[in-house]
């Protein structure tokens, strides 16, 4: 046999043919035939979904379980993606650090992709607006103003730390009353 790249005749015409199959009663299973019912190997069953079922590419109108869109088209959304070019944890921290309550309002206007950041923005806006009103009410007393100021700084530090730390698993630290209200606002959006 000649294996030269340029040949005058095709190698298939001179190749020896395989012998014809024997017709016998004891034959080995055909690898292309469907599995028999006695097979216990779960990987050979035909009930497994096609590999395209797990791909991120859109498959037209049909979804994994028919035409029902259970999540309202949100199955392709990355939970850690944000509108700003910042990491999720840094953006959640900005809700408390960036001049509360103005930082929360700013993030509510800018951030549209991350519910985690929007929750912290709502909570920051609600809590520190109420704290601002309390500061205005007790502004006549310098001692109470300083106590409230120290409480504000401690609350900002606590909420900022938890917004940063809990971003890995998207846990939310909810303050009494304000956290539930912020969650309801985010869930209603």
N, C-alpha and C positions, 0 to 999 in steps of 0.2 A: 504494500500500500504506500502510496506517495502522499506525503503531507505538505507538499510545497504549496505556497499561498496561491499561485496561479497554475491551474491545471487545465488540461484540454478537456477532460471528461469529468463529470461529477462523480465524487466518490460513492454516492448512493447507488449508482448503477452497477458497480463492481463489488459491492459489499455482500457478504454472505447473509442470507435471510435466516431468521430464527426458525427453529423446528416448529411444526404445527402443534397446538396444545393437545395433550392426551385426554381422552375421555375416560375418566375413571370415577369410581364411586367415592373414593376418599380424596377429597381435594381441600386444599387450604383455603381460608376465607379470602375473598377478593377485597383488597384495600379500598376499592372505589364503591363497593356495595354498602348500602345502609346497614347500621348495626342490627344485630338480631335482638329479640326481646329478652333473651337470657343475659345480656351484657349488663354488668353492674358498674361499669366505668362511667361516672357522671360527666366526664369530658366528651364522651362520644354521643351523648343525647342531643337531639335536635332542638331542645327547648331553650338552649342558650341564645341570647340575643346576638345579633351581628356586631362585629367590631365598630361599625359606623354608628351604632347606638351610643357609644361612649365618646364620640368625637365632639369637639366644640363647634364644628361647622354647622350652620343651619341646614336643616333637611327639608325645607319647604314648609308646608303647613302642618304636617304630621309631627307629633311629639312622641316621646318614649312610650306612652300608654294610649295612643290613639290621638284624636283631635282635641282632647281636653288640655287646656293650658292652665295648669293648677296654680302657678305662681304669677300669673298675669304678665308673662313675658320677661320676668326678672331672673330667669334661670341662668342667663349668661352674664349677670352683673357680678363683678368682683367686690366682695364686701370690704376689702381694704383699699379700694380705689377712692381717691378724692378729686375734687375739682381743681384745687390749687396744686402747684408742683411741690407739695410738702408731704412728708410721711403722715400717716393717720394719727399717730400718737402726738406728734408735734402740733398738728392742727387742732386736736382736741385740747391740748394744753393752752393754746392761744385763746380759747374761749374764756379762760379764767385769768390769764396773765395780761392780755392785751386790754388794759384799761376797762375793767368791768364796770358796768354792763355793756359798754360800747363794743368791746371785742366780740361778745356773743351776738349782738345785733349785726355786726359786720359779717361774721361767719354765716349767719342766717341768710344774709343777702347774697353771699358769694358761693357758699357750699351747697351743691344740689345732689351729689352722688352718695355721700356717706351719711347713713342714719346715725351712726355712732357720734360723729362730729356734730350733727344737727341736734342730737339729744343734749350734748354738753353745752352747745350754744344756747339752747332754750333754757336749760337749767341755770346757766350763768346769768342770762338776761333777767329771768324771773327773780332769782335770789338777790342779785345785787341791785336791782331796781327797788325791791322792798327795803334792802339795807340802806340805800340812798335816802329813801323817804324817812326811815328811822333816824338816820343822821340829821336830816333837816329838822325833825321834831325835837331831838335832844341836842341841838346845836347851842342852846343857851348854857349848857353845863360843859365846861372843859374837861372835867374828870370823866363824865359819861362818854364824851366824844372820844377821849383817848382809849377808854375801855372798849368801845365799839370799834375803834380803828385797829386795835390789837386783835380783837375777835375777827375782823375782816381779813387781816393778813394771815391769821391762822387758818381761816376757812379757805382762803385762796390757795394756800400751800397744801392743805389737805386734799382739796378737789383737784388741783393740778397734778399732784403726785398720783392719785388714783386714776385720773384720765390717762396719764402716761403709762402707768403700770398695767392697767386692765385693757389696754388696746390690743394686746397680743391675742386675747380670747374674746374680745368685744363685750366684756362684762361692764355693767353700768353701776356706778355708785349713786344711789338715789337718795337725795335728802328727803326728809319727811315733807309731805304735801307738795313741794316744788318738783321733786323727782317724778312723782306720779303724774303730775300735770304736764311736765315736759315729755314724758313717755307717751301720754295720750295725744299731745300735739304732733309728735313725730309719727305715731302710728296712723293718725288721721290724714297725713300728707300723702 
